[in-house]
Amino acid sequence: MNSKLRDKIKAFKCEESEIHSINYKVTKNKKKIEHSPRVEKNEVLNDLPPSIPKNATVVFVGFNPGEESSRKQHHYAHPTNLFWKLFNALALLNQIVLCRDTPEDRQLRIYKEIFATGTCVARPYHDYQLAELGVGFTDLCLRCTKQAKELNLKEKLANVPRLFTEFEASRAPFIVIVGKGIWEIIVKFIDGKGKLTGFEWGRQNPESPVIRAIHHNCGYTPAIYVFPNTSGLVALMKYPQKLQLWEQLASDVAST
């Protein structure tokens, strides 16, 4: 290689800090290219603390925080997650506030902000503020991972007693497990085999041995629901079917 060619190559060389990864989004008629900074390999993914008020009405239980929830420090923060869409679709929050029989809740700033347009528009950044209105959030495992499979069985089982302690402290009459995988771990913790015989989505039979065991461990008798994971990566059930399950919860809360 002659010196002139070598000089030309050096002139086009860029520093590593200037390199960006390219994400491709394919649409129906064209390919859109987006440039975004490369994620560092040593990025620290912080745990996401639970938010559970002592006078909770509903506590939602996720599997564990994903990358986006860790970065934003809010529950169900990924834009493709359906949690907040389902939560808002049925005005569930309004049912929760009404069943608490505390008119003062409707005067709180957070309530006025979420219902400013007349419809419920709760967003991920409202999660911790919703504790004021009786809505709690926690996860089976609080440790953030890029994928749930990075959590081993021992770690998942070890976190179940913590969940029971959180339920007991909250005294929430409604516990919602968002993901069948979480329920399988709870069942395995209780009976050692983890066989979901006769499993059905929605509210679990209060007379079943598993629910009775949970009630015993929690020290009270909440209604327990199991819903499909709301992550955009999980296509186990279509949105209208998921919405039907959430309708049952909203109806039960309203009739309290």
PLY file of the C-alpha trace (Angstrom):
ply
format ascii 1.0
element vertex 256
property float x
property float y
property float z
element edge 255
property int vertex1
property int vertex2
end_header
0.00 0.00 0.00
1.50 3.35 -1.05
1.63 6.35 1.27
-1.05 8.32 -0.61
-3.62 5.53 -0.25
-2.76 5.08 3.43
-3.29 8.81 4.04
-6.72 8.65 2.36
-7.83 5.73 4.55
-6.73 7.56 7.71
-8.70 10.61 6.64
-11.94 8.58 6.69
-11.22 6.77 9.96
-13.64 7.70 12.77
-13.25 7.43 16.50
-15.07 4.63 18.36
-17.08 7.20 20.31
-18.57 8.42 17.02
-19.92 5.00 16.02
-23.67 4.48 16.47
-25.68 1.33 15.99
-28.38 1.34 13.33
-31.86 0.02 14.12
-34.02 -0.98 11.17
-37.80 -0.62 11.28
-39.53 -2.18 8.29
-42.86 -0.64 7.28
-45.21 -1.81 4.57
-43.83 0.37 1.81
-40.39 1.44 2.93
-37.54 0.75 5.29
-36.95 3.35 7.97
-33.49 3.64 9.45
-33.03 5.05 12.92
-29.71 5.91 14.49
-29.40 5.42 18.22
-26.43 5.46 20.59
-24.90 2.06 21.19
-25.76 0.59 24.58
-22.67 0.06 26.68
-21.99 -3.52 27.71
-21.35 -2.47 31.30
-24.64 -0.58 31.67
-25.99 -0.92 35.21
-29.62 -2.00 35.35
-30.95 -0.87 38.72
-33.60 -2.74 40.68
-37.11 -1.29 40.66
-38.49 -0.88 44.20
-42.08 -1.91 44.91
-44.74 0.69 45.64
-47.37 -0.73 47.99
-49.43 1.48 50.29
-50.64 -0.02 53.57
-54.24 0.74 52.67
-54.04 -0.63 49.15
-57.09 -1.74 47.21
-55.33 -3.46 44.31
-51.75 -4.76 44.09
-50.32 -5.71 40.69
-47.50 -8.27 40.58
-45.17 -8.44 37.59
-42.39 -10.95 36.92
-39.37 -8.66 37.21
-38.37 -5.23 35.84
-37.26 -5.09 32.23
-34.55 -2.84 30.84
-36.88 0.07 30.07
-38.53 -0.06 33.50
-35.09 -0.11 35.09
-33.89 2.90 33.12
-37.04 4.94 33.72
-37.62 3.56 37.24
-41.31 3.03 36.56
-43.44 -0.10 36.24
-44.53 -1.38 32.80
-42.57 1.43 31.17
-41.86 -0.12 27.77
-44.01 1.59 25.10
-45.17 -1.77 23.69
-46.42 -3.02 27.06
-50.23 -3.19 27.16
-50.58 -2.76 30.93
-51.52 0.94 30.96
-53.76 0.58 27.91
-55.78 -2.11 29.72
-55.72 -0.20 32.99
-57.12 2.92 31.32
-59.59 1.22 28.99
-61.98 0.27 31.79
-61.48 3.32 34.00
-60.38 0.80 36.63
-58.81 3.56 38.68
-62.15 5.31 39.03
-63.74 2.07 40.27
-60.94 1.69 42.80
-61.39 5.23 44.11
-65.18 4.86 44.34
-65.01 1.56 46.24
-62.67 3.09 48.81
-65.49 5.40 49.93
-63.09 8.29 50.47
-64.32 11.38 48.55
-61.07 13.10 49.49
-59.25 10.88 46.97
-61.05 12.63 44.13
-59.62 15.93 45.34
-56.01 14.74 45.20
-53.78 16.31 42.58
-52.89 12.95 41.04
-56.56 12.05 40.53
-57.31 15.40 38.92
-54.27 15.07 36.65
-55.14 11.58 35.41
-58.81 12.45 34.82
-58.23 16.01 33.55
-59.74 15.17 30.16
-62.64 13.19 31.63
-61.07 9.84 30.79
-58.37 7.86 32.58
-54.92 8.57 31.14
-52.59 6.96 33.69
-49.03 6.52 32.48
-45.95 4.64 33.78
-44.66 7.78 35.53
-47.81 7.84 37.65
-47.12 4.45 39.26
-45.68 5.60 42.59
-48.19 8.46 42.87
-51.04 5.98 42.44
-50.23 4.67 45.92
-52.22 7.67 47.17
-55.27 6.19 45.46
-54.76 2.64 46.73
-52.92 1.09 43.76
-49.76 -0.89 44.49
-47.02 -2.37 42.30
-44.42 -5.04 42.95
-42.64 -7.90 41.17
-41.87 -11.52 41.91
-38.19 -10.57 41.62
-37.08 -6.98 42.04
-33.81 -7.54 40.18
-33.80 -6.19 36.64
-32.65 -8.45 33.82
-32.67 -8.16 30.05
-34.68 -11.38 29.86
-36.74 -13.17 32.52
-34.90 -16.43 31.81
-31.81 -14.89 33.43
-33.52 -15.49 36.79
-32.93 -19.01 38.07
-35.55 -21.11 39.83
-33.90 -20.81 43.24
-33.99 -17.00 43.10
-37.62 -16.95 41.98
-38.77 -19.32 44.72
-36.80 -17.39 47.34
-38.82 -14.25 46.56
-42.28 -15.76 47.13
-42.24 -15.26 50.94
-41.40 -11.59 50.35
-44.50 -11.30 48.17
-46.67 -12.79 50.90
-45.23 -10.30 53.39
-46.04 -7.42 51.03
-49.61 -8.66 50.58
-50.05 -8.96 54.33
-48.76 -5.43 54.92
-51.00 -3.96 52.20
-54.20 -5.80 53.18
-55.28 -5.24 49.56
-58.58 -7.04 48.85
-57.51 -7.58 45.22
-54.19 -9.14 44.15
-53.47 -9.32 40.41
-50.73 -11.65 39.13
-49.68 -10.33 35.70
-48.20 -13.40 34.06
-48.82 -17.15 34.28
-45.11 -17.75 34.91
-45.38 -15.92 38.25
-48.34 -18.06 39.24
-46.43 -21.25 38.38
-43.64 -20.22 40.75
-46.10 -19.47 43.56
-47.79 -22.84 43.04
-44.44 -24.62 43.03
-43.44 -22.86 46.24
-46.62 -24.08 47.92
-46.88 -27.69 46.73
-43.35 -28.43 45.52
-44.57 -29.82 42.19
-45.93 -26.72 40.51
-48.60 -28.55 38.52
-51.34 -26.21 37.35
-54.19 -28.73 37.25
-57.44 -27.20 36.05
-55.90 -23.76 35.60
-58.12 -20.97 34.25
-57.36 -17.31 33.66
-58.97 -14.65 35.82
-60.09 -14.91 39.43
-58.84 -18.07 41.10
-61.15 -20.36 43.03
-61.03 -19.21 46.70
-61.62 -22.81 47.82
-58.64 -24.27 45.96
-55.76 -25.63 48.11
-53.30 -23.13 46.58
-55.47 -20.09 47.34
-56.12 -21.36 50.85
-52.39 -21.73 51.38
-51.78 -18.19 50.12
-54.47 -16.84 52.45
-52.83 -18.68 55.33
-49.40 -17.23 54.48
-50.80 -13.70 54.03
-52.97 -13.71 57.14
-56.11 -12.55 55.30
-58.27 -13.56 52.31
-57.75 -11.38 49.21
-59.32 -12.19 45.84
-56.49 -13.35 43.56
-56.48 -12.99 39.78
-54.06 -14.37 37.21
-53.84 -12.41 33.94
-51.64 -12.96 30.88
-48.36 -11.06 30.74
-48.93 -7.62 29.21
-45.48 -7.38 27.62
-45.42 -6.67 23.91
-43.07 -9.63 23.55
-45.77 -12.04 24.75
-48.51 -12.79 22.21
-50.22 -15.54 24.20
-53.62 -13.89 23.99
-55.10 -11.15 21.83
-55.99 -7.77 23.28
-59.82 -8.21 23.27
-59.44 -11.45 25.24
-57.14 -9.78 27.75
-59.60 -6.92 28.08
-62.39 -9.36 28.98
-60.35 -10.66 31.91
-59.68 -7.11 33.11
-63.41 -6.38 32.86
-64.02 -9.06 35.46
-61.61 -7.34 37.84
-63.21 -3.91 37.25
-66.67 -5.38 37.83
-65.59 -7.09 41.07
-63.97 -3.88 42.36
-67.09 -1.87 41.49
-69.32 -4.29 43.39
-67.23 -4.16 46.55
0 1
1 2
2 3
3 4
4 5
5 6
6 7
7 8
8 9
9 10
10 11
11 12
12 13
13 14
14 15
15 16
16 17
17 18
18 19
19 20
20 21
21 22
22 23
23 24
24 25
25 26
26 27
27 28
28 29
29 30
30 31
31 32
32 33
33 34
34 35
35 36
36 37
37 38
38 39
39 40
40 41
41 42
42 43
43 44
44 45
45 46
46 47
47 48
48 49
49 50
50 51
51 52
52 53
53 54
54 55
55 56
56 57
57 58
58 59
59 60
60 61
61 62
62 63
63 64
64 65
65 66
66 67
67 68
68 69
69 70
70 71
71 72
72 73
73 74
74 75
75 76
76 77
77 78
78 79
79 80
80 81
81 82
82 83
83 84
84 85
85 86
86 87
87 88
88 89
89 90
90 91
91 92
92 93
93 94
94 95
95 96
96 97
97 98
98 99
99 100
100 101
101 102
102 103
103 104
104 105
105 106
106 107
107 108
108 109
109 110
110 111
111 112
112 113
113 114
114 115
115 116
116 117
117 118
118 119
119 120
120 121
121 122
122 123
123 124
124 125
125 126
126 127
127 128
128 129
129 130
130 131
131 132
132 133
133 134
134 135
135 136
136 137
137 138
138 139
139 140
140 141
141 142
142 143
143 144
144 145
145 146
146 147
147 148
148 149
149 150
150 151
151 152
152 153
153 154
154 155
155 156
156 157
157 158
158 159
159 160
160 161
161 162
162 163
163 164
164 165
165 166
166 167
167 168
168 169
169 170
170 171
171 172
172 173
173 174
174 175
175 176
176 177
177 178
178 179
179 180
180 181
181 182
182 183
183 184
184 185
185 186
186 187
187 188
188 189
189 190
190 191
191 192
192 193
193 194
194 195
195 196
196 197
197 198
198 199
199 200
200 201
201 202
202 203
203 204
204 205
205 206
206 207
207 208
208 209
209 210
210 211
211 212
212 213
213 214
214 215
215 216
216 217
217 218
218 219
219 220
220 221
221 222
222 223
223 224
224 225
225 226
226 227
227 228
228 229
229 230
230 231
231 232
232 233
233 234
234 235
235 236
236 237
237 238
238 239
239 240
240 241
241 242
242 243
243 244
244 245
245 246
246 247
247 248
248 249
249 250
250 251
251 252
252 253
253 254
254 255
